[in-house]
Structure formats: C-alpha cells, structure tokens
Amino acid sequence: MSTDHWVEDWVRFTLVEGIGNATQRKLLQHFGSPGKGLAASAMELAQVLSEAQRSAWLRGADPAKVDRALGWLSQPGHHALALGDEKYPPLLLQTADPPSLLYVSGDVGKLGNPCLAVVGSRNATPAGLDTAKDFSKTLSDAGLTVVSGLALGIDTAAHEGGLLGAGATIAVVGTGLDLVYPARNRDLAHRIAALGAIVSEFPLGTRPSGANFPRRNRIISGISRGVLVVEAAIRSGSLSTARYAGEQGREVLAIPGSIHSPLSRGCHWLIKQGAKLVESAADVLEELHPETSGGAIRQRETPPLVQDPLLDALGFDPCDLEMLSGRLGWTIEEVTARVLEVELAGCLARLPGGKVQRRR
C-alpha cells in the first residue's frame, strides 16, 4: 500500500482519539469508506456516534500523529493493511475484533502463510528455550510461519528457530513499529523485518503499556491456525493467548514438563482443559492438518541421549549439587568439577538457586 490519499484517509480514520475498532467498523458499515466517514456532517454522525464520540470525531486526528504515520509508511518495506485489503490476514479477518488498520514492517506476504503461534514464559528455563527453538525450526521447515510476541524468553527462542527454517517468522508487538521493546531484541527485530514481518495495530510512537499486550495476544492467535505453549506459569500472559485461540476456534497445544516446575503448571492446566498434549513436531503437524498447508513435512530423528553418569543421576528435572552428590556418592568438589565439564559441553545449564538442569 503506497502513501496515497486512500492510505491517508485510513490513517486519519484510525487515529481519532477515543474511537476504537468496534466504532470504526460501525462508521465503515454506515458510510462505506473512511473518506466518507471523515467528511460526514454532525447530523449524519448523530446516527452512529454518541455526543462525546461526535465531538472527538469532528476534532479529528492529531496532525502530528498523521504526519508521523505517513512519513513512516513512505519508507521502503513499511506497509499498512486495512480491512478489505487483499493482503489483510484472512484468519484475522474472521475474528470478533479485527484491527481496522495494521502497520507492517517487512514481507506482508508472510501474513497470508499458514501460521503457528509459539509462546511461553519470559523467564524460561534453558531446556524450555531449547525446546521452543528446536520445535520452531522444525515447524518452519515444514512450511509453517512461526508467530510470537518478540518478548524475552520463549518468544525470542521461537523467533530464532523460525528464522532458521524455511517459513521464517512474524512478530506481533504491543508498541508502535518505530520502537523496539524490549530493547535487548533490537537486532532480532531487524532480522525479522528483513526475513519475515513485524506487525502492530498500535500507532507510531505508542510506548509499551500493560494494557497493550493482551490486545497484541489476540492478533498472535488470530493470524495463526493454532497456539503452541512451551512453558507457562499458571498466571501467564501466554494463557491469555491460548484463551483467545480457544475463543477464535484455533487449536490449542501445550508441551508438558516436570511436575516440580512452576513453568509447567500453565501447560498442564491447558492440557487438563482439553489442549493437545505435544511431544514432537509431528504432533503439531498432525493436529493442524498439514496437507492443507502445501508445506513439505520433514521429520528429524531424535538424537541419542548423551551417556554420562552425572547426567544419568540428574535425570530431566532441576537438581542441586548436594542432591547430585548424594545420588552419585561423589564429593561436592567432584560434582562441581564434573558439572563444569558437562556445562561446557553444552549438555547442562545452571538455574537460579544453585540448581542445574539437563539440556536437549
């Protein structure tokens, strides 16, 4: 979409303070187009808007915000997708509250691909990060575009895995696209914009706010065929994405974990509520009916487990050094030395509280 008068009408139409998506859709239904809605008289508007809404509408959008948006859209690789645009994500259009206008940086064509959302905790375990990245790469190579929210933790690992595969990745964010949040993911955001796409319904200049992220989550699930939750505490934003997915008729999938881990409880709760229990990428592809995606399914053999007495004693749950010492019959000094060797080999990760955990 180029920055012509039609685009300017959409920008002005969606930037009026206090007029949300639902009211914008009422105006579109009544007047037929943004241009006609913007040109409507107070008397005509009275048929659709309350008195307070009419006052806001007649004041119009902030000219500085309009100029900021149009300036951003004039740059290469920057796009706006409005309701009715042929490139607007088709699944999102079927949801109860599709954004009137989406800002996109990158390849807008990715939004029409078969997508899978991969989400989870910001404070993920090393094993959870490995799982998210590995699943995302495999599913990306199988023809799915991986969608997540650019947050730290599982989101970051999902994007990294998606970028390694053929399907790439889409980040849906809760800020304006002229900002990157969190700042630590600036390089990742640039790579996503170059190989995939970054999407937001929020105007340029919108800063991160707690109220924005649930709205972002409905778009993450809305453009996807399903939502895969890797790790999540029982009170987690990822569960809100799963809830939106259920309301939108999407598949909800979850990877189980240790019964001792707080980050497994959200996934276990979802499974109890009927989510698909996932042990492999094949489980995801089976649930999403990959024959309709046009993507080739490439299975990978599970690598053999590394045989090591310390890893055998550790198992797959987090464990502290004193407990390992008791299981192995080694001194703490011997355990500490071997833990360092296994950690340097990439088979083990340290956790807060002095615990260690096996890595994939």
NORCOR-V128548 format. One record per pair of residues at least 24 apart in sequence whose C-alpha atoms are under 10 Angstrom apart, sorted by the first residue. I is the first residue (numbers start at 1). J is the second residue. D is the distance in whole Angstrom. If there is no record, write none. Layout:
# NORCOR-V128548
i;j;d
I;J;D
I;J;D
This chain:
# NORCOR-V128548
i;j;d
1;73;9
1;74;10
1;78;9
1;79;6
1;80;6
1;81;7
1;82;9
1;85;9
1;87;10
2;70;10
2;73;7
2;74;7
2;75;10
2;76;10
2;78;9
2;79;8
2;80;8
3;69;10
3;70;6
3;71;9
3;72;10
3;73;6
3;74;6
3;75;10
3;79;9
3;80;9
4;70;9
4;74;10
5;35;9
6;33;10
6;34;8
6;35;8
7;34;10
7;35;10
7;70;8
7;73;9
7;79;10
7;80;8
7;81;9
7;82;9
8;34;9
8;35;9
8;66;8
8;67;9
8;69;9
8;70;7
9;33;9
9;34;6
9;35;6
9;36;9
9;37;9
9;38;8
9;66;10
10;34;6
10;35;8
10;38;10
10;80;9
10;81;9
10;82;7
10;83;10
10;100;9
10;101;7
11;61;9
11;65;9
11;66;7
11;67;9
11;69;7
11;70;8
11;80;9
11;82;9
11;100;10
11;101;8
11;203;9
12;38;8
12;60;7
12;61;6
12;62;8
12;63;9
12;65;9
12;66;6
12;67;10
12;69;10
12;70;10
13;37;8
13;38;7
13;57;9
13;60;8
13;61;8
13;66;10
13;100;9
13;101;9
14;60;10
14;61;8
14;66;10
14;82;10
14;99;9
14;100;7
14;101;7
14;201;10
14;202;10
14;203;9
15;57;10
15;60;8
15;61;5
15;62;7
15;63;9
15;65;8
15;66;7
15;69;10
15;101;10
15;202;10
15;203;7
16;53;10
16;56;7
16;57;6
16;58;9
16;59;8
16;60;6
16;61;4
16;62;7
16;65;10
16;66;10
17;53;9
17;56;7
17;57;8
17;59;9
17;60;8
17;61;7
17;62;8
18;52;9
18;53;7
18;56;7
18;57;9
19;49;10
19;53;7
19;54;10
19;56;8
19;57;8
20;99;9
20;100;9
21;97;7
21;98;8
21;99;6
21;100;6
21;101;9
22;96;9
22;97;7
22;98;9
22;99;9
22;100;9
23;48;8
23;49;8
23;53;9
24;99;9
24;100;7
25;83;9
25;97;10
25;98;9
25;99;9
25;100;7
28;83;10
28;100;10
65;203;8
65;204;7
65;205;8
66;203;9
66;204;9
68;178;10
68;203;9
68;204;7
68;205;8
69;103;9
69;176;10
69;177;10
69;178;10
69;203;7
69;204;6
69;205;9
70;204;10
72;103;10
72;105;10
72;177;9
72;178;8
72;204;8
73;103;9
73;104;9
73;105;9
75;105;10
76;105;9
76;106;9
77;104;8
77;105;6
77;106;5
77;107;7
77;108;9
77;193;8
77;194;9
77;197;9
78;103;8
78;104;6
78;105;5
78;106;7
78;107;9
78;108;9
78;177;9
78;193;10
78;197;10
78;198;10
79;103;6
79;104;5
79;105;6
79;106;8
79;107;9
79;108;8
79;199;10
80;104;6
80;105;9
80;108;9
80;199;10
80;200;10
80;201;10
81;108;9
81;199;10
81;201;10
86;112;10
87;111;8
87;112;7
88;112;8
88;223;10
89;113;9
89;219;10
89;222;9
89;223;6
89;224;9
90;222;9
90;223;8
90;224;10
91;115;10
91;219;10
91;221;9
91;222;6
91;223;5
91;224;7
91;225;8
91;248;9
91;250;10
92;218;9
92;219;7
92;220;9
92;221;8
92;222;5
92;223;5
92;224;8
92;248;9
93;222;8
93;223;9
94;222;8
94;223;9
94;248;8
95;218;9
95;219;9
95;221;10
95;222;7
95;223;9
95;244;10
95;245;10
95;247;9
95;248;6
95;249;9
96;218;10
96;222;9
96;247;9
96;248;8
97;215;10
97;218;9
97;219;9
97;222;9
98;201;10
98;218;9
98;219;8
98;222;8
99;200;9
99;201;6
99;202;9
99;215;10
99;219;9
100;201;8
101;200;9
101;201;6
101;202;9
101;203;9
102;199;7
102;200;6
102;201;5
102;202;8
102;203;9
103;176;8
103;177;7
103;198;8
103;199;6
103;200;5
103;201;6
103;202;8
103;203;8
103;204;9
104;170;10
104;171;10
104;172;9
104;177;8
104;193;9
104;197;7
104;198;6
104;199;5
104;200;7
104;201;9
105;170;10
105;171;10
105;177;7
105;178;10
105;189;10
105;190;10
105;192;9
105;193;6
105;194;9
105;196;9
105;197;6
105;198;5
105;199;7
105;200;9
106;170;9
106;190;9
106;191;10
106;192;8
106;193;4
106;194;6
106;195;7
106;196;6
106;197;4
106;198;6
106;199;9
107;170;9
107;192;9
107;193;7
107;194;8
107;195;7
107;196;6
107;197;5
107;198;9
108;170;10
108;196;8
108;197;7
108;198;9
108;199;9
109;196;9
109;197;9
110;144;10
110;145;7
110;146;10
110;167;8
110;168;8
110;169;8
110;170;7
110;195;9
110;196;6
110;197;7
110;198;10
111;145;9
111;147;10
111;169;10
111;170;8
111;196;9
111;197;8
111;198;10
111;199;9
111;223;7
111;224;9
112;145;10
112;223;8
112;224;10
113;143;9
113;144;7
113;145;6
113;146;10
113;167;8
113;223;9
113;224;9
113;293;8
113;294;10
114;143;7
114;144;5
114;145;6
114;146;9
114;167;9
114;223;9
114;224;7
114;225;7
114;226;10
114;288;10
114;290;9
114;292;9
114;293;6
114;294;9
114;295;9
115;139;10
115;140;9
115;143;9
115;144;5
115;145;5
115;146;6
115;147;7
115;167;9
115;169;9
115;170;9
115;220;10
115;221;9
115;222;10
115;223;7
115;224;5
115;225;6
115;226;8
115;227;9
115;288;10
115;293;9
116;140;9
116;144;6
116;145;6
116;146;5
116;147;6
116;148;9
116;169;9
116;170;10
116;220;9
116;221;8
116;223;8
116;224;5
116;225;6
116;226;5
116;227;6
116;228;7
116;250;10
116;251;9
116;284;9
116;285;10
116;288;9
117;144;10
117;145;8
117;146;6
117;147;4
117;148;6
117;149;9
117;155;9
117;158;9
117;169;10
117;170;9
117;171;10
117;217;10
117;220;6
117;221;6
117;222;9
117;223;8
117;224;6
117;225;8
117;226;6
117;227;5
117;228;6
117;229;8
117;241;9
117;242;10
117;245;10
117;252;10
117;253;10
118;146;7
118;147;6
118;148;6
118;149;9
118;154;8
118;155;7
118;156;10
118;157;9
118;158;6
118;159;9
118;162;10
118;220;9
118;221;9
118;224;10
118;226;9
118;227;6
118;228;5
118;229;6
118;230;7
118;238;9
118;241;10
118;253;9
118;254;10
119;146;10
119;147;8
119;148;6
119;149;8
119;150;10
119;151;9
119;153;9
119;154;6
119;155;6
119;156;9
119;157;9
119;158;7
119;159;10
119;217;10
119;220;9
119;221;10
119;227;7
119;228;6
119;229;5
119;230;6
119;231;8
119;232;9
119;237;9
119;238;6
119;239;9
119;241;8
119;242;9
119;254;10
120;148;9
120;149;10
120;151;9
120;152;10
120;153;7
120;154;5
120;155;7
120;156;10
120;157;10
120;158;9
120;228;8
120;229;5
120;230;5
120;231;5
120;232;5
120;233;9
120;236;8
120;237;8
120;238;5
120;239;8
120;241;10
120;254;10
120;263;9
120;266;9
120;267;9
121;151;9
121;152;8
121;153;6
121;154;6
121;155;8
121;229;9
121;230;8
121;231;6
121;232;5
121;233;7
121;236;7
121;237;8
121;238;7
121;239;10
121;263;7
121;264;10
121;266;10
122;151;7
122;152;5
122;153;4
122;154;6
122;155;7
122;156;9
122;231;9
122;232;9
122;236;9
122;237;10
122;238;10
123;152;8
123;153;6
123;154;8
123;231;9
123;232;9
123;233;10
123;263;9
124;152;9
124;153;5
124;154;6
124;155;10
124;157;10
124;230;9
124;231;7
124;232;8
124;233;10
124;263;8
125;153;8
125;154;9
125;231;8
125;261;10
125;263;8
125;318;10
125;349;9
125;350;9
125;351;7
125;352;10
125;357;9
125;359;10
126;153;9
126;154;10
126;348;9
126;349;6
126;350;8
126;351;8
126;356;10
126;357;8
126;358;9
126;359;7
126;360;9
127;231;10
127;257;10
127;316;9
127;317;10
127;347;10
127;348;9
127;349;8
127;357;7
127;358;7
127;359;5
127;360;7
128;153;9
128;154;7
128;157;9
128;230;7
128;231;6
128;232;10
128;255;10
128;257;9
128;263;9
128;264;10
128;359;9
128;360;9
129;153;7
129;154;6
129;155;9
129;156;8
129;157;6
129;158;8
129;161;10
129;230;9
129;231;9
129;359;9
129;360;10
130;154;9
130;157;7
130;158;9
130;161;9
130;359;7
130;360;7
131;157;9
131;158;9
131;161;10
131;230;8
131;231;9
131;255;9
131;280;10
131;359;9
131;360;8
132;156;9
132;157;6
132;158;5
132;159;9
132;160;9
132;161;7
132;162;10
132;228;9
132;229;9
132;230;6
132;231;9
132;255;10
133;157;5
133;158;5
133;159;8
133;160;6
133;161;4
133;162;8
133;163;10
133;164;9
134;158;8
134;160;9
134;161;6
134;162;9
134;164;10
134;281;9
134;360;9
135;161;7
135;162;9
135;228;10
135;230;9
135;280;8
135;281;6
135;282;10
135;284;9
136;160;8
136;161;5
136;162;5
136;163;9
136;164;9
136;165;8
136;167;10
136;168;9
136;169;9
136;228;10
136;281;9
137;161;4
137;162;5
137;163;7
137;164;6
137;165;5
137;166;8
137;167;9
137;168;9
137;169;10
137;281;10
138;162;8
138;164;9
138;165;7
138;166;9
138;167;10
138;280;10
138;281;7
138;282;9
138;297;9
138;298;8
138;299;8
138;300;8
139;165;8
139;166;9
139;167;8
139;168;10
139;281;7
139;282;9
139;284;8
139;285;8
139;295;10
139;296;10
139;297;8
139;298;9
139;299;10
140;164;8
140;165;5
140;166;6
140;167;4
140;168;6
140;169;8
140;295;9
140;297;10
141;165;5
141;166;5
141;167;6
141;168;9
141;295;8
141;296;8
141;297;8
141;298;7
141;299;10
142;166;8
142;167;8
142;281;9
142;282;10
142;285;8
142;290;8
142;293;9
142;294;9
142;295;6
142;296;5
142;297;5
142;298;6
142;299;8
143;167;5
143;168;9
143;285;10
143;290;8
143;293;7
143;294;7
143;295;4
143;296;6
143;297;7
143;298;9
144;168;8
144;169;9
144;224;10
144;225;10
144;285;9
144;290;9
144;293;8
144;294;9
144;295;7
144;296;10
144;297;10
145;169;5
145;170;7
145;196;9
145;224;9
146;170;6
146;171;9
146;196;10
146;220;10
146;224;9
146;227;10
147;171;6
147;172;7
147;196;10
147;197;10
147;198;10
147;219;10
147;220;6
147;221;8
147;223;8
147;224;7
147;226;10
147;227;9
148;172;6
148;173;9
148;198;10
148;216;10
148;217;9
148;219;10
148;220;6
148;221;9
148;224;10
148;227;9
149;173;6
149;174;8
149;181;10
149;198;9
149;199;10
149;213;9
149;216;8
149;217;8
149;219;10
149;220;7
149;238;10
150;174;9
150;180;9
150;181;8
150;182;8
150;185;7
150;186;10
150;188;8
150;189;8
150;192;10
150;198;9
151;181;8
151;182;7
151;183;10
151;184;10
151;185;8
152;181;9
152;182;7
152;184;8
152;185;8
153;231;10
154;229;9
154;230;7
154;231;7
154;232;9
154;238;10
155;230;10
155;238;10
156;185;8
156;188;8
156;189;10
158;230;10
159;188;8
159;189;9
159;191;10
159;192;8
159;196;10
160;188;8
160;191;9
160;192;9
162;192;9
162;196;9
163;188;10
163;191;8
163;192;7
163;195;7
163;196;8
166;295;10
167;195;9
167;196;8
167;295;9
168;192;8
168;195;7
168;196;6
168;197;9
169;193;9
169;195;8
169;196;5
169;197;7
169;198;9
170;195;9
170;196;6
170;197;5
170;198;6
170;199;7
170;220;9
170;223;10
171;196;8
171;197;6
171;198;5
171;199;6
171;200;9
171;220;8
172;197;9
172;198;6
172;199;5
172;200;6
172;201;9
172;213;10
172;216;6
172;217;8
172;218;10
172;219;7
172;220;6
172;221;10
172;223;10
173;198;7
173;199;6
173;200;5
173;201;8
173;202;9
173;208;9
173;212;9
173;213;8
173;215;10
173;216;6
173;217;9
173;219;9
173;220;9
174;199;9
174;200;7
174;201;8
174;202;7
174;206;8
174;207;8
174;208;6
174;209;8
174;210;9
174;211;9
174;212;5
174;213;5
174;214;9
174;215;8
174;216;6
174;217;9
175;199;10
175;200;7
175;201;8
175;202;6
175;203;8
175;204;8
175;205;7
175;206;5
175;207;5
175;208;5
175;209;8
175;212;8
175;213;9
175;216;9
176;200;7
176;201;8
176;202;5
176;203;5
176;204;4
176;205;5
176;206;5
176;207;7
176;208;9
177;201;9
177;202;8
177;203;8
177;204;6
177;205;8
177;206;8
177;207;10
178;203;9
178;204;6
178;205;6
178;206;9
178;207;10
179;204;8
179;205;7
179;206;8
179;207;7
179;208;9
180;207;9
180;208;9
181;207;9
181;208;7
182;208;9
213;237;8
213;240;10
213;241;10
214;238;9
214;240;7
214;241;8
214;244;9
215;240;10
215;241;9
215;244;10
216;241;9
217;241;5
217;242;9
217;243;10
217;244;8
217;245;9
218;242;9
218;243;9
218;244;6
218;245;8
218;247;10
218;248;9
219;244;9
219;245;10
220;244;9
220;245;9
221;245;5
221;246;9
221;247;10
221;248;8
221;249;10
221;250;7
221;251;9
221;252;10
222;247;10
222;248;7
222;249;9
222;250;8
223;250;10
224;248;10
224;250;7
224;251;9
225;249;9
225;250;6
225;251;7
225;252;9
225;287;10
225;288;7
225;289;10
226;250;5
226;251;4
226;252;6
226;253;7
226;284;9
226;287;9
226;288;7
227;251;6
227;252;5
227;253;6
227;254;8
227;275;10
227;284;10
228;252;6
228;253;5
228;254;5
228;255;8
228;267;10
228;275;9
228;276;9
228;277;10
228;278;9
228;284;8
229;253;6
229;254;5
229;255;6
229;256;9
229;264;10
229;266;9
229;267;7
229;270;9
229;275;10
229;278;9
230;254;6
230;255;5
230;256;8
230;257;9
230;263;9
230;264;8
230;266;9
230;267;7
230;278;9
231;255;7
231;256;8
231;257;8
231;261;10
231;262;9
231;263;5
231;264;6
231;265;8
231;266;7
231;267;6
231;268;10
232;261;10
232;262;8
232;263;5
232;264;6
232;265;7
232;266;5
232;267;6
232;268;9
232;269;10
232;270;10
233;261;9
233;262;6
233;263;4
233;264;6
233;265;6
233;266;5
233;267;8
233;268;10
233;269;10
234;262;8
234;263;8
234;264;8
234;265;6
234;266;4
234;267;8
234;268;9
234;269;7
234;270;9
235;263;10
235;265;9
235;266;7
236;263;9
236;266;7
238;266;9
238;267;10
239;266;7
239;267;9
239;269;10
239;270;8
242;270;8
242;275;9
243;270;9
246;275;9
250;288;9
251;275;8
251;276;8
251;284;9
251;287;8
251;288;7
252;276;6
252;277;9
252;284;10
252;287;9
253;277;6
253;278;6
253;283;9
253;284;8
253;287;9
254;278;6
254;279;9
254;284;10
255;279;6
255;280;9
257;316;9
257;317;9
258;316;8
258;317;6
258;318;9
259;317;9
260;317;8
260;318;9
261;317;8
261;318;8
302;360;10
303;360;9
305;347;10
305;360;8
306;347;8
306;360;9
308;342;9
309;338;10
310;335;8
310;338;7
310;339;8
310;342;8
310;358;10
311;339;9
311;342;8
311;347;8
311;348;8
311;357;9
311;358;7
311;359;10
312;358;10
314;348;10
314;356;8
314;357;7
314;358;7
315;357;8
315;358;7
316;356;10
316;357;7
316;358;6
316;359;8
316;360;10
317;355;10
317;356;9
317;357;6
317;358;8
318;349;9
318;350;9
318;351;8
318;354;10
318;355;6
318;356;5
318;357;5
318;358;8
319;350;10
319;351;9
319;353;10
319;354;8
319;355;5
319;356;6
319;357;7
319;358;9
320;350;10
320;351;9
320;353;8
320;354;6
320;355;4
320;356;6
320;357;9
321;354;7
321;355;7
321;356;8
322;354;10
322;355;9
323;355;10
324;355;10
324;356;10
